[in-house]
């Protein structure tokens, strides 16, 4: 009886939570369909895809300048890709090392986790001051890249640590007992099994780096990444072309999630077939 009485309350709470979470995105999506003379406010004066055409360069001359997203978008994607590769590799290697107890494992664990706990503004400001002191130039591919790795590496490490905690060591022991080297065992046995976790670590690292603002603000130098370019645009005046770009980037993020889900489904099905062959 109590569970039945709680169901409407939980359902209402869940609906309000989802509305609070996705409500701003829905509002921005609606405002992105304003007409050429519309702005970031209701009511909608004219329904149109003008701002999408404006964003892609298909619209004529306008009172609103183009968003500077071309080069900054490429920089953000390149930076996120570099960060993903390094953070995932470090995360896999570190989690592999933590499978066995070693001296100083406790302090090493907390030092790794510290990168995700320290506020990004403080870390970015500290890197900027350090670069100025040492006479190093700040750039998105150097100072920002280091801070992005420091920030995303702990997430990849925790994901892989959870994967290895559920890993069946007997599979590796069987391979080693057959005379297979540890390197080949990892490449042919361990890595295919943990690959779904590697995909999760890559997704975390890419999305966190792609959206990072605070750590990049003080360290990117003159060449801006996408979050900095967008911030510099709407810090003066907001136009619906920013909302249109937000809708497109959200669709890009959902596309990544769909690709991730398909890859996870494929490798999960392969692992299930592999276990079924073992049991038979």
C-alpha positions as CSV (number, residue, x, y, z in Angstrom):
1,X,0.0,0.0,0.0
2,X,2.8,2.4,0.9
3,X,4.6,1.7,-2.4
4,X,1.4,2.4,-4.3
5,X,0.9,5.7,-2.5
6,X,4.5,6.7,-3.2
7,X,4.3,6.1,-7.0
8,X,2.4,9.3,-7.8
9,X,4.9,11.3,-5.7
10,X,7.9,9.7,-7.3
11,X,6.4,10.1,-10.8
12,X,5.7,13.8,-10.1
13,X,9.2,14.3,-8.7
14,X,10.8,12.6,-11.8
15,X,8.7,14.6,-14.2
16,X,9.7,17.9,-12.4
17,X,13.3,16.8,-12.4
18,X,13.3,16.0,-16.1
19,X,11.6,19.3,-16.8
20,X,14.2,21.2,-14.8
21,X,17.0,19.3,-16.6
22,X,15.8,19.6,-20.1
23,X,13.5,22.6,-19.9
24,X,16.3,25.1,-20.8
25,X,17.3,23.0,-23.8
26,X,13.7,23.0,-25.0
27,X,13.4,26.7,-24.7
28,X,16.6,27.3,-26.6
29,X,15.5,24.9,-29.3
30,X,12.2,26.8,-29.7
31,X,13.9,30.2,-29.8
32,X,16.3,29.0,-32.5
33,X,13.3,29.0,-35.0
34,X,12.8,32.7,-34.7
35,X,12.4,34.7,-37.9
36,X,15.1,37.1,-39.2
37,X,13.8,40.0,-37.1
38,X,13.3,37.9,-34.0
39,X,15.4,37.8,-30.9
40,X,15.9,35.8,-27.8
41,X,12.5,36.3,-26.4
42,X,8.9,35.2,-26.5
43,X,6.5,35.3,-28.3
44,X,7.8,34.0,-31.6
45,X,7.3,36.7,-34.2
46,X,7.8,34.4,-37.2
47,X,8.6,30.7,-37.4
48,X,11.6,30.1,-39.6
49,X,14.9,28.2,-40.1
50,X,16.6,31.5,-41.0
51,X,19.2,31.3,-38.1
52,X,20.2,27.8,-39.2
53,X,20.8,29.1,-42.7
54,X,22.6,32.1,-41.2
55,X,24.8,29.8,-39.1
56,X,25.7,27.6,-42.2
57,X,26.4,30.7,-44.4
58,X,23.3,30.2,-46.6
59,X,21.5,33.3,-45.6
60,X,22.1,36.7,-47.2
61,X,23.4,39.8,-45.5
62,X,22.2,40.3,-42.0
63,X,22.4,42.7,-39.1
64,X,24.0,39.9,-37.1
65,X,27.6,38.8,-37.8
66,X,28.5,35.2,-38.3
67,X,29.4,33.1,-35.3
68,X,33.2,32.6,-35.2
69,X,32.9,28.8,-34.8
70,X,34.9,27.6,-37.8
71,X,38.4,27.5,-36.5
72,X,37.4,27.3,-32.9
73,X,35.3,24.2,-33.5
74,X,38.2,22.5,-35.2
75,X,40.5,23.4,-32.3
76,X,38.0,22.1,-29.7
77,X,37.6,18.8,-31.6
78,X,41.3,18.4,-32.0
79,X,41.9,19.2,-28.4
80,X,39.2,16.8,-27.3
81,X,40.6,14.1,-29.5
82,X,44.2,14.6,-28.1
83,X,42.9,14.6,-24.6
84,X,40.8,11.5,-25.2
85,X,43.7,9.5,-26.5
86,X,46.1,10.4,-23.7
87,X,43.6,10.2,-20.8
88,X,42.2,6.9,-21.9
89,X,45.7,5.4,-22.3
90,X,46.8,6.7,-18.9
91,X,43.5,5.5,-17.4
92,X,43.9,2.0,-18.7
93,X,47.5,1.8,-17.7
94,X,46.9,3.2,-14.2
95,X,43.9,0.9,-13.6
96,X,45.9,-2.1,-14.7
97,X,48.6,-1.1,-12.2
98,X,46.1,-0.8,-9.4
99,X,44.9,-4.4,-9.9
100,X,47.8,-5.4,-7.5
101,X,48.7,-3.8,-4.2
102,X,51.9,-1.8,-4.3
103,X,53.6,0.5,-1.9
104,X,52.2,4.0,-2.0
105,X,49.0,3.0,-3.8
106,X,46.8,5.0,-1.5
107,X,48.6,8.4,-2.0
108,X,48.9,7.7,-5.7
109,X,45.2,7.1,-5.9
110,X,44.3,10.3,-4.2
111,X,46.8,12.3,-6.3
112,X,45.1,11.0,-9.5
113,X,41.7,11.9,-8.2
114,X,42.9,15.3,-7.1
115,X,42.8,16.5,-10.7
116,X,39.0,16.3,-10.9
117,X,38.4,17.8,-7.4
118,X,40.4,21.1,-7.6
119,X,38.2,23.9,-9.1
120,X,39.0,24.6,-12.7
121,X,39.4,28.3,-12.3
122,X,42.1,27.9,-9.7
123,X,44.0,25.3,-11.8
124,X,43.7,27.5,-14.9
125,X,44.9,30.6,-13.1
126,X,47.8,28.7,-11.5
127,X,48.9,27.3,-14.9
128,X,48.7,30.9,-16.4
129,X,50.9,32.3,-13.5
130,X,53.3,29.4,-13.9
131,X,53.6,29.9,-17.6
132,X,54.2,33.6,-17.1
133,X,56.9,32.9,-14.5
134,X,58.7,30.4,-16.7
135,X,58.3,32.5,-19.8
136,X,56.2,29.9,-21.7
137,X,53.6,30.8,-24.2
138,X,50.1,29.7,-23.6
139,X,48.2,27.8,-26.3
140,X,45.3,25.4,-26.6
141,X,47.7,22.6,-27.8
142,X,50.1,22.9,-24.9
143,X,49.0,24.5,-21.6
144,X,45.3,23.9,-22.2
145,X,46.0,20.3,-23.3
146,X,47.9,19.6,-20.1
147,X,45.1,20.8,-17.9
148,X,42.4,19.0,-19.9
149,X,44.4,15.7,-19.4
150,X,44.8,16.4,-15.7
151,X,41.0,17.0,-15.5
152,X,39.7,14.0,-17.6
153,X,42.3,11.5,-16.7
154,X,40.7,10.7,-13.2
155,X,37.4,10.0,-14.9
156,X,38.9,7.6,-17.3
157,X,40.9,6.0,-14.4
158,X,37.8,5.5,-12.3
159,X,35.8,4.0,-15.2
160,X,38.6,1.5,-15.9
161,X,39.1,0.8,-12.2
162,X,35.5,-0.3,-12.0
163,X,35.8,-2.4,-15.1
164,X,39.0,-4.2,-13.7
165,X,37.3,-4.8,-10.3
166,X,34.8,-7.0,-12.1
167,X,37.3,-8.6,-14.4
168,X,37.7,-12.4,-14.1
169,X,41.4,-13.1,-13.7
170,X,41.1,-16.8,-14.5
171,X,40.8,-15.8,-18.2
172,X,44.2,-14.2,-18.1
173,X,45.7,-17.0,-16.0
174,X,44.5,-19.6,-18.6
175,X,46.2,-17.6,-21.4
176,X,49.4,-17.3,-19.4
177,X,49.4,-21.0,-18.5
178,X,49.3,-21.8,-22.2
179,X,52.6,-19.9,-22.7
180,X,51.2,-16.7,-24.1
181,X,53.3,-13.6,-23.2
182,X,51.7,-11.0,-20.9
183,X,51.7,-8.4,-23.8
184,X,49.9,-10.8,-26.2
185,X,47.5,-11.8,-23.3
186,X,46.5,-8.2,-22.8
187,X,46.1,-7.5,-26.5
188,X,44.2,-10.7,-27.4
189,X,42.4,-11.5,-24.2
190,X,42.2,-8.6,-21.7
191,X,41.6,-5.7,-24.1
192,X,38.7,-7.2,-26.1
193,X,36.9,-7.9,-22.8
194,X,37.5,-4.4,-21.3
195,X,36.9,-2.6,-24.5
196,X,33.3,-1.4,-23.6
197,X,34.9,0.2,-20.5
198,X,37.5,1.8,-22.8
199,X,34.7,3.2,-24.9
200,X,33.1,4.7,-21.8
201,X,36.4,6.3,-20.7
202,X,36.8,7.8,-24.2
203,X,33.3,9.2,-24.1
204,X,33.8,10.8,-20.7
205,X,37.2,12.3,-21.8
206,X,35.9,13.7,-25.1
207,X,32.8,15.3,-23.8
208,X,34.5,16.8,-20.7
209,X,37.3,18.3,-22.8
210,X,35.0,19.5,-25.6
211,X,32.9,21.5,-23.2
212,X,35.6,22.7,-20.8
213,X,35.6,26.4,-20.2
214,X,37.3,27.4,-16.9
215,X,40.5,25.5,-17.4
216,X,40.8,26.8,-21.0
217,X,40.0,30.4,-20.2
218,X,43.4,31.3,-18.7
219,X,45.5,28.9,-20.8
220,X,44.3,28.9,-24.4
221,X,46.2,32.0,-25.5
222,X,44.9,34.0,-28.5
223,X,43.6,31.0,-30.5
224,X,40.2,30.4,-28.8
225,X,38.4,27.1,-28.5
226,X,34.7,26.8,-29.1
227,X,33.4,27.5,-25.6
228,X,35.5,30.6,-25.4
229,X,34.5,31.8,-28.9
230,X,30.8,31.4,-28.0
231,X,31.3,33.2,-24.7
232,X,33.0,36.1,-26.4
233,X,30.1,36.3,-28.8
234,X,27.1,36.4,-26.4
235,X,28.9,38.4,-23.7
236,X,27.9,41.5,-25.7
237,X,24.5,40.6,-27.2
238,X,22.6,37.3,-27.7
239,X,21.1,36.3,-31.0
240,X,19.1,33.2,-32.0
241,X,22.0,31.9,-34.2
242,X,23.7,30.9,-30.9
243,X,20.6,28.9,-30.1
244,X,20.7,27.2,-33.5
245,X,24.3,26.3,-32.9
246,X,23.4,24.9,-29.5
247,X,20.7,22.7,-31.1
248,X,23.2,21.4,-33.7
249,X,25.9,20.6,-31.1
250,X,23.3,18.8,-29.0
251,X,22.4,16.7,-32.0
252,X,26.1,16.0,-32.4
253,X,26.3,14.9,-28.8
254,X,23.3,12.6,-29.2
255,X,24.9,11.2,-32.3
256,X,28.0,10.3,-30.3
257,X,25.8,8.6,-27.7
258,X,24.0,6.6,-30.4
259,X,27.4,5.5,-31.9
260,X,28.5,4.6,-28.4
261,X,25.4,2.6,-27.7
262,X,25.7,0.7,-31.0
263,X,29.3,-0.2,-30.3
264,X,28.5,-1.2,-26.8
265,X,25.6,-3.4,-28.0
266,X,27.9,-5.0,-30.6
267,X,30.7,-5.8,-28.2
268,X,28.3,-6.9,-25.4
269,X,26.7,-9.4,-27.9
270,X,30.1,-10.6,-28.9
271,X,31.1,-11.1,-25.2
272,X,27.8,-13.0,-24.6
273,X,28.5,-15.3,-27.5
274,X,32.0,-15.9,-26.2
275,X,30.7,-16.9,-22.7
276,X,28.1,-19.1,-24.3
277,X,30.8,-21.0,-26.2
278,X,32.9,-21.3,-23.0
279,X,29.9,-22.8,-21.1
280,X,29.1,-25.3,-23.9
